[in-house]
Amino acid sequence: MNESEHIPVETTNSDFKAGYTAIIGEPNVGKSTLLNALLRQKISIVTKKPQTTRHKILGILTENKYQIVFLDTPGLLKPKYRLQEAMMKFAMSAIQDADTILVMVDASATTKKLFEGEDNLFKMLKEKNLILLVNKIDTVEKQVLPSIIMAYENQLPFKAVLLISAIKREGIKRLKEEIVNLLPVHPPYYPSDSISEQSERFFVCEIIREKIFEQFREEIPYSTTVDIIEFEERKDKKDNIHAEIYVERDSQKAILIGKRGVALKAIGIAARKDIEKLLGRGVFLHLYVKVRERWREDEAWLKRLGYGDP
């Protein structure tokens, strides 16, 4: 994925800074919303449900004197099945790769000990440049913010503590300044017009998953995955995309399709609109629903779907 609006990078500039910044935190604290706000472009899907992000999403912000490579990560949790184990490997890989870590918490949630019981994670974090982000400050009274900061800021050696609202873009400018201050002097890792290294096929899958999360409740979104089986780019014609949606049970398949296919059609209409916006061209989107029992526990199947070693 590329974006042409960024300022060309002067790669010979000896003061140029570049580095990796991971965004970590528990599920649903706003990590993907923050990434999209930082890039001023939606590349990470966002829903109100926790555990929407399953992969390590890479987003690239390049300005005249710096490049920040952001790593959006799945919410940190105790894995219950192999898919979640793979998700946690993605998160830990991002932490290892990053020069700076944004530790994100929800201002509206009950304060707690960060990453309790995760001694290895704590040890790893203490060796990194850390910034504490208290997100969703627009949802709480201002007078409670000092006590929230106090509850978190002494748990790890943070270089800075920032109050933000990712959804309203409050505090974003200051956050970028703090990150740049911590970046090492280094030439850019990616071309200046790059936004992400993930493929169009990957983002198409993510958009379809997002629409499923938006439309269904309970176990359906979490039991679902998407696989692109055909992506045909056609000159002077709409692209032809065929995608398979996998669920774990026949009952889930029936719900996902809906009576006379109404539910699946609604997913397709919503997804096609966003896919066309992403690609900048028209598409024919064909969706098929299939059952694969316990796919979240099938190691070979997870690798096929891109959940192998990060």
N, C-alpha and C positions, 0 to 999 in steps of 0.2 A: 504494500500500500504506500502510495506516495502523495505528497501534498506540495504544491508549487508556490505557496505564499510565503515561505520562510526566507529570511535574508540569506544570500549566499555566504558561505563560510570562507573566511580567509585562513586557509590551512597552514600558511606560513607564519601566522601570528604566534609569536613565542609566548604570549600571555593567554592563549586559548586554553579553556578548561573543558574537561569532559569526564564523565564518570557514570556509574550505575547507582540508582536509588530505588530501593525496594519499599513497597507500601505494605505493611503487615498489620494484623489485628484480628480480633474475633470476627465471626460472621456478622454481616449486616451493619458494620460500623461506618460504611460509606467509602470504602477503598476505590471501587470502580467509578463512583461518582466523582471522586477527587481526580482520578487519572483523566477522565473526560474533561473536567474543568481545567486542568493544567494544560492539556493539549488543545483546548478549545475545539475539540472534535470528538464525536462519540466513537470510540473503538472498543470499549469494554461494556458488555451488556449490563443493564441495571434493572433490578426489580425490587419490590418490597420484601421479598422472601430471602431468608438467609441461604448461604451456600450456593448462590447463583454462579459465581466464578469457580471453574474447575481446573483451569490451566494457569500457567504463568503467562500473563499477557504483557508483551513488551510494547511500550510506547515511547517515541523519540521526540524530544523537544529541542530544536536547534535555533539558536539566535546568533548574532554576529560574533560574540565572544565566548560562547559556551554551548555545550551539548549535554543535556541530561537524558539518560536512558532509564526510563521508569519501568519497574517490574511490579505489575499488579498481581497479587497472590490470592489464592483461596483463603477463606477465613480459617484461622488456626483453631483446631478442635481435636478431640480424642477420636481417632478413626474407629468406625464400627464395621466397615467392610473394605474390600480391596480398593475400590474406587477412591474412597476417602484416604486410604493409605497413600495412593498415588498423588492425590491432591496435596497431602502434607509434604511429600517429597518435593513437589514443585515449589512449595513455600520455603522449605529449608534450602533448596538450591538457590532461590532468589536471594535469601539472606547471605549465603556464602559468597555469591557473586558480587554483591553490592558494596559500594564504597560508603554509602550513607543509607540509613534505615529510618523510614518514617513510621513510628509506632502510633497507631491511630486508635483512639478510644471514643466512645459515644457519650457526650455530655448528659444525655437524657437517661442513661442507664445507671444502675447502681454501681458505685465505685467498688473495685475489687483489686486483689493482688494480681499483677500482670503475669500471665503465663505460669500460673501456680503449678508446681510440680515438674516443670520443664527445665531441669537443671542444665542440661546440655545447651538448650536454647539460650538461657540466661548467660552462660559462659561465652557463647558465640557473640551475643549482642554486645557484651561489655567490651569486645575488641573492635567495635564499629563506631562510626560517628552516628549518634542517635538524635532524632528530633521527635519530641512528643507532640502529637496533634490531638487536641480536644475538639472533636467535630460535633456538628449539630448544635452549635451554641444558640442558634435561632429558636430552639425548642425549649429553652430553660430561662429562668429569670437570671439577670446579670449578677445579682448578689450571691448566687450559689457558686459561681465560677471559681472564686478563690479557693474554696474548700475542695472543689473537684481537682484543681491543679495540685493542691497540697497533698491530696491522697495519692497522686501518681508520680510527682516529679522526683521524689527521693528513692524510688524503687530501682531506677537505673541511672547511669551517668549521662543524662541528656545534655547535648550542646545548646539546645534551645527548647522552649515550650511555647507553642502557638495555639491561639484560639481561632478556629475557622468554622465556616459553614460552606462545605463543598457544593451543596446544591444551589446556594446563593452566590457563590464565588467570593465570599468574604474571607480575607486573609490570604488569598492566593498569591498576590504580588509579593507580600512579605515572605511567604513560604519559599518562593523561587529564589529570592535574594539570599535566604539562609542556606538553601541547598548549594547555590553557586559559591558561597563563601567556603563551603567544605569540599568543593570539587578539587581534585588535583589538576595541575597543569598537564595537559595531554591533548594530542590531536583528536579530532572527532572519530568516533568508532563507525559511524554510518554516514552516507551521503546526506547533504543538508536538506534535501527534499523528502527524505524518508520519514514516515510516521510510525511504521511498525515493520517487523520482519515476518509476521504471520501472513499467510497467503489469503487470497480472496475466498478460496474454498473454506478456510477455517472460519472467516468472519461470517460467511453465509450460514454455516452450521450454527454459529453462536446466535445469530439473529433469529433463526427458527426456534432454537431453545428458549430464547427470551420470550417469544410470543406464547410458547407453551406455558412458561412460568406465569405469564400475565393472565392467561385464560383459565388455568386450572389450579385447584387447591390440593391440599393434603399430599398424598404420595405420588400422584401422577408426574409432576415435573421432575422429582428426584429419581424416578424409575425410568426416565426417558433419556435417550441419547440420539444424536443425529449423525448420519453418514452420507456424504455426497457420493453418488454412484456415477454421475455424469455431469460434466460442466463444459458445455460446448459454446465457445465464443464464435459468433457468426457475423461476418461483415455485412453491414446494411440490413441486418435482421436482429431481432431480439435474441439474446443468449438463451440457450436451452439448459435448464438445470433440473436434474432429477435427484431427489433426496429421500433417503429411507429414515423413518423415525422408528426407533426400537423401544419397546416396552417389555416388561417381564411377565405379564399375564394377559390372557385373552380378555378378561374383564376390563383391564386398562386400555386395551386396544379398542374395545367397543366404546368406551367413554371418550377416548381421544378422537375417534371418527365422528361420533355423535349420530343422532337419528338422521337418516338420509344424507350423511356426510356433512352436516351443517357445521359441526365443530371444527373438523379438519379444513373445511373451506375457509372458515374465519381465520384460522392460523395462516393459511396460504395467502390470503388477501393482505393481512397485516404484515407478514414477512416480506412478501414481494415488494411492497411499498418501500420498506427500509433497505432492502437489497438493491433496488434500483437507485436509491439515493446514494448508497455506498459505492456502487459501481459506476454511476453516472451514465447508465444506459438501461434500456428496457430488457426485461427477462420474462421468459415463460417458466414458471415454477411448478414442478410436479412433485407432490408429496405422497409417500406410501407408508403405511404403518405395518410393522412386523413385530412378532413376538420372539424374544430370545430370553429364555428363563435364566434368572440369576446372572445376567451379563455383568453386573457390578462386582461379582466375585470371580469372574472368568479372566485369569491373567492374560491368556493369549488374545482374548477378545479386547481387553483393555489396551493392549499394545497396538492392536490394529486401529483402535480409535484414537491413538495418540497419547495414551496415558502410560507409556513406558517410561524408562529412565529419563529424567530431565537432562 
